[in-house]
Amino acid sequence: MKVISGKYKGRVLEGFDIAGTRPTMDRVKESLFGMIQGYLNEAVVLDLFSGSGNLGIEALSEGAKICYFVDKNKKASQTIKRNLDKILCDDYFLFSLDYQEALKKFSLDSLKFDIIFLDPPYKTDFVSKSILLIDKYQLLACDGILVCESDTEERIKYPDNFTVVKKKKYGDKWVVILRQV
């Protein structure tokens, strides 16, 4: 797994072997970042369910100002930290928290995000639950987007005040980009 473009292009990222996780493959990541290119410059990013930090690191490489990484798994958090140390990046905050605790904390801290990546373990309803909390806590900045990944499009449920900007199927995964209306 490599950083595909930007200031960290070509850097190899460490992955890990934890049940229920799977990094976004480079070809999918390249297409995904092509779809959101116009949102990246100076963006405040949240990589919820970070895993290896692959998506957040790519966002930082392509011009995001700062990224908040969240993963409750200690092994995943250690991997994210090693990957960030490897690329000599310090434009981040790393939290080893459950996604619900993290979203509540960000609300209490009055944070707003331009891009939120939602790539939880497949076969869960965490995408839909996350979207409801993001909406409830008003964590998405004006003109911000949610980048959702899931094994089925049906798992990506969202309230009526969100609309699909783009969606695409890659093998066994769906990528759906949402924004508030």
Contacts in CASP RR format, 6 or more apart in sequence:
PFRMAT RR
TARGET T0000
AUTHOR 0000-0000-0000
METHOD contacts of the structure
MODEL  1
MKVISGKYKGRVLEGFDIAGTRPTMDRVKESLFGMIQGYLNEAVVLDLFS
GSGNLGIEALSEGAKICYFVDKNKKASQTIKRNLDKILCDDYFLFSLDYQ
EALKKFSLDSLKFDIIFLDPPYKTDFVSKSILLIDKYQLLACDGILVCES
DTEERIKYPDNFTVVKKKKYGDKWVVILRQV
1 12 0 8 1.000
1 13 0 8 1.000
1 14 0 8 1.000
1 15 0 8 1.000
1 23 0 8 1.000
1 25 0 8 1.000
1 26 0 8 1.000
1 52 0 8 1.000
1 54 0 8 1.000
2 10 0 8 1.000
2 11 0 8 1.000
2 12 0 8 1.000
2 13 0 8 1.000
2 26 0 8 1.000
3 9 0 8 1.000
3 10 0 8 1.000
3 11 0 8 1.000
3 13 0 8 1.000
3 57 0 8 1.000
3 58 0 8 1.000
3 61 0 8 1.000
3 87 0 8 1.000
4 10 0 8 1.000
4 26 0 8 1.000
4 29 0 8 1.000
4 30 0 8 1.000
4 33 0 8 1.000
4 58 0 8 1.000
5 30 0 8 1.000
5 33 0 8 1.000
5 58 0 8 1.000
5 61 0 8 1.000
5 62 0 8 1.000
6 61 0 8 1.000
6 62 0 8 1.000
6 63 0 8 1.000
7 61 0 8 1.000
7 63 0 8 1.000
8 57 0 8 1.000
8 60 0 8 1.000
8 61 0 8 1.000
8 87 0 8 1.000
8 89 0 8 1.000
9 61 0 8 1.000
11 86 0 8 1.000
11 87 0 8 1.000
13 52 0 8 1.000
13 53 0 8 1.000
13 54 0 8 1.000
13 57 0 8 1.000
13 83 0 8 1.000
13 86 0 8 1.000
14 52 0 8 1.000
14 79 0 8 1.000
14 82 0 8 1.000
14 83 0 8 1.000
14 86 0 8 1.000
15 23 0 8 1.000
15 52 0 8 1.000
15 79 0 8 1.000
16 51 0 8 1.000
16 52 0 8 1.000
16 75 0 8 1.000
16 76 0 8 1.000
16 79 0 8 1.000
18 51 0 8 1.000
18 73 0 8 1.000
18 75 0 8 1.000
18 76 0 8 1.000
20 121 0 8 1.000
20 122 0 8 1.000
21 51 0 8 1.000
21 73 0 8 1.000
21 76 0 8 1.000
21 121 0 8 1.000
22 122 0 8 1.000
23 51 0 8 1.000
23 52 0 8 1.000
23 54 0 8 1.000
24 32 0 8 1.000
24 54 0 8 1.000
24 55 0 8 1.000
24 119 0 8 1.000
24 149 0 8 1.000
27 170 0 8 1.000
28 170 0 8 1.000
28 173 0 8 1.000
28 175 0 8 1.000
29 54 0 8 1.000
29 55 0 8 1.000
29 58 0 8 1.000
31 168 0 8 1.000
31 170 0 8 1.000
31 175 0 8 1.000
32 55 0 8 1.000
32 147 0 8 1.000
32 175 0 8 1.000
33 40 0 8 1.000
33 58 0 8 1.000
33 59 0 8 1.000
33 62 0 8 1.000
35 166 0 8 1.000
35 168 0 8 1.000
35 175 0 8 1.000
35 177 0 8 1.000
36 115 0 8 1.000
36 145 0 8 1.000
36 147 0 8 1.000
36 177 0 8 1.000
37 62 0 8 1.000
39 114 0 8 1.000
39 115 0 8 1.000
39 144 0 8 1.000
39 145 0 8 1.000
40 59 0 8 1.000
40 62 0 8 1.000
40 63 0 8 1.000
40 64 0 8 1.000
40 115 0 8 1.000
41 63 0 8 1.000
41 64 0 8 1.000
42 63 0 8 1.000
42 64 0 8 1.000
42 65 0 8 1.000
43 59 0 8 1.000
43 63 0 8 1.000
43 64 0 8 1.000
43 65 0 8 1.000
43 114 0 8 1.000
43 115 0 8 1.000
44 64 0 8 1.000
44 65 0 8 1.000
44 66 0 8 1.000
44 68 0 8 1.000
44 111 0 8 1.000
44 112 0 8 1.000
44 113 0 8 1.000
44 114 0 8 1.000
44 115 0 8 1.000
44 141 0 8 1.000
45 56 0 8 1.000
45 59 0 8 1.000
45 60 0 8 1.000
45 64 0 8 1.000
45 66 0 8 1.000
45 67 0 8 1.000
45 68 0 8 1.000
45 113 0 8 1.000
45 114 0 8 1.000
45 115 0 8 1.000
45 116 0 8 1.000
45 117 0 8 1.000
46 67 0 8 1.000
46 68 0 8 1.000
46 70 0 8 1.000
46 106 0 8 1.000
46 113 0 8 1.000
46 115 0 8 1.000
46 116 0 8 1.000
46 117 0 8 1.000
46 139 0 8 1.000
47 53 0 8 1.000
47 55 0 8 1.000
47 56 0 8 1.000
47 59 0 8 1.000
47 67 0 8 1.000
47 68 0 8 1.000
47 69 0 8 1.000
47 70 0 8 1.000
47 117 0 8 1.000
48 70 0 8 1.000
48 99 0 8 1.000
48 102 0 8 1.000
48 103 0 8 1.000
48 116 0 8 1.000
48 117 0 8 1.000
48 118 0 8 1.000
48 119 0 8 1.000
48 120 0 8 1.000
48 130 0 8 1.000
49 70 0 8 1.000
49 71 0 8 1.000
49 99 0 8 1.000
49 117 0 8 1.000
49 118 0 8 1.000
49 119 0 8 1.000
49 120 0 8 1.000
49 121 0 8 1.000
49 126 0 8 1.000
50 56 0 8 1.000
50 69 0 8 1.000
50 70 0 8 1.000
50 71 0 8 1.000
50 76 0 8 1.000
50 77 0 8 1.000
50 80 0 8 1.000
51 71 0 8 1.000
51 73 0 8 1.000
51 76 0 8 1.000
51 79 0 8 1.000
51 80 0 8 1.000
52 76 0 8 1.000
52 79 0 8 1.000
52 80 0 8 1.000
52 83 0 8 1.000
53 69 0 8 1.000
53 71 0 8 1.000
53 79 0 8 1.000
53 80 0 8 1.000
53 83 0 8 1.000
53 84 0 8 1.000
55 117 0 8 1.000
55 119 0 8 1.000
55 147 0 8 1.000
56 64 0 8 1.000
56 67 0 8 1.000
56 69 0 8 1.000
56 117 0 8 1.000
57 67 0 8 1.000
57 83 0 8 1.000
57 84 0 8 1.000
57 87 0 8 1.000
57 89 0 8 1.000
59 67 0 8 1.000
59 115 0 8 1.000
59 117 0 8 1.000
60 66 0 8 1.000
60 67 0 8 1.000
60 89 0 8 1.000
60 91 0 8 1.000
60 92 0 8 1.000
61 87 0 8 1.000
64 91 0 8 1.000
64 114 0 8 1.000
64 115 0 8 1.000
65 91 0 8 1.000
66 91 0 8 1.000
66 92 0 8 1.000
66 93 0 8 1.000
67 91 0 8 1.000
67 92 0 8 1.000
67 93 0 8 1.000
68 92 0 8 1.000
68 93 0 8 1.000
68 95 0 8 1.000
68 106 0 8 1.000
68 111 0 8 1.000
68 113 0 8 1.000
69 77 0 8 1.000
69 80 0 8 1.000
69 84 0 8 1.000
69 92 0 8 1.000
69 93 0 8 1.000
69 94 0 8 1.000
69 95 0 8 1.000
70 95 0 8 1.000
70 97 0 8 1.000
70 99 0 8 1.000
70 102 0 8 1.000
71 77 0 8 1.000
71 80 0 8 1.000
71 96 0 8 1.000
72 96 0 8 1.000
72 97 0 8 1.000
72 98 0 8 1.000
72 99 0 8 1.000
73 96 0 8 1.000
74 96 0 8 1.000
77 94 0 8 1.000
77 95 0 8 1.000
77 96 0 8 1.000
80 94 0 8 1.000
81 94 0 8 1.000
84 90 0 8 1.000
84 92 0 8 1.000
84 94 0 8 1.000
95 102 0 8 1.000
95 105 0 8 1.000
97 105 0 8 1.000
99 120 0 8 1.000
99 126 0 8 1.000
99 130 0 8 1.000
99 133 0 8 1.000
100 129 0 8 1.000
100 133 0 8 1.000
103 130 0 8 1.000
103 133 0 8 1.000
103 134 0 8 1.000
103 137 0 8 1.000
103 139 0 8 1.000
104 133 0 8 1.000
104 137 0 8 1.000
106 113 0 8 1.000
106 137 0 8 1.000
106 139 0 8 1.000
107 137 0 8 1.000
107 138 0 8 1.000
107 139 0 8 1.000
111 139 0 8 1.000
112 138 0 8 1.000
112 139 0 8 1.000
112 140 0 8 1.000
112 141 0 8 1.000
113 139 0 8 1.000
113 140 0 8 1.000
113 141 0 8 1.000
113 144 0 8 1.000
114 141 0 8 1.000
114 143 0 8 1.000
114 144 0 8 1.000
114 145 0 8 1.000
115 144 0 8 1.000
115 145 0 8 1.000
115 147 0 8 1.000
116 134 0 8 1.000
116 139 0 8 1.000
116 140 0 8 1.000
116 145 0 8 1.000
116 146 0 8 1.000
116 147 0 8 1.000
117 147 0 8 1.000
117 149 0 8 1.000
118 126 0 8 1.000
118 127 0 8 1.000
118 130 0 8 1.000
118 131 0 8 1.000
118 146 0 8 1.000
118 147 0 8 1.000
118 148 0 8 1.000
118 149 0 8 1.000
119 148 0 8 1.000
119 149 0 8 1.000
120 126 0 8 1.000
120 127 0 8 1.000
120 130 0 8 1.000
120 150 0 8 1.000
122 150 0 8 1.000
122 151 0 8 1.000
122 173 0 8 1.000
123 151 0 8 1.000
124 155 0 8 1.000
125 155 0 8 1.000
125 157 0 8 1.000
127 148 0 8 1.000
127 149 0 8 1.000
127 150 0 8 1.000
127 155 0 8 1.000
127 156 0 8 1.000
127 157 0 8 1.000
128 155 0 8 1.000
128 156 0 8 1.000
128 157 0 8 1.000
128 158 0 8 1.000
131 146 0 8 1.000
131 148 0 8 1.000
131 157 0 8 1.000
131 158 0 8 1.000
131 159 0 8 1.000
131 162 0 8 1.000
131 178 0 8 1.000
132 159 0 8 1.000
133 139 0 8 1.000
134 140 0 8 1.000
134 146 0 8 1.000
135 159 0 8 1.000
135 161 0 8 1.000
135 162 0 8 1.000
135 180 0 8 1.000
140 146 0 8 1.000
140 179 0 8 1.000
140 180 0 8 1.000
143 179 0 8 1.000
144 179 0 8 1.000
144 180 0 8 1.000
145 165 0 8 1.000
145 177 0 8 1.000
145 178 0 8 1.000
145 179 0 8 1.000
146 158 0 8 1.000
146 162 0 8 1.000
146 177 0 8 1.000
146 178 0 8 1.000
146 179 0 8 1.000
147 175 0 8 1.000
147 177 0 8 1.000
148 156 0 8 1.000
148 174 0 8 1.000
148 175 0 8 1.000
148 176 0 8 1.000
148 177 0 8 1.000
148 178 0 8 1.000
149 173 0 8 1.000
149 174 0 8 1.000
149 175 0 8 1.000
150 156 0 8 1.000
150 173 0 8 1.000
150 174 0 8 1.000
150 176 0 8 1.000
151 172 0 8 1.000
151 173 0 8 1.000
151 174 0 8 1.000
152 174 0 8 1.000
153 167 0 8 1.000
153 169 0 8 1.000
153 174 0 8 1.000
153 176 0 8 1.000
156 174 0 8 1.000
156 176 0 8 1.000
156 178 0 8 1.000
158 178 0 8 1.000
161 180 0 8 1.000
161 181 0 8 1.000
162 178 0 8 1.000
162 179 0 8 1.000
162 180 0 8 1.000
162 181 0 8 1.000
163 178 0 8 1.000
163 179 0 8 1.000
163 180 0 8 1.000
163 181 0 8 1.000
164 176 0 8 1.000
164 177 0 8 1.000
164 178 0 8 1.000
165 177 0 8 1.000
165 178 0 8 1.000
165 179 0 8 1.000
166 175 0 8 1.000
166 176 0 8 1.000
166 177 0 8 1.000
167 174 0 8 1.000
167 175 0 8 1.000
167 176 0 8 1.000
167 177 0 8 1.000
168 174 0 8 1.000
168 175 0 8 1.000
169 175 0 8 1.000
END
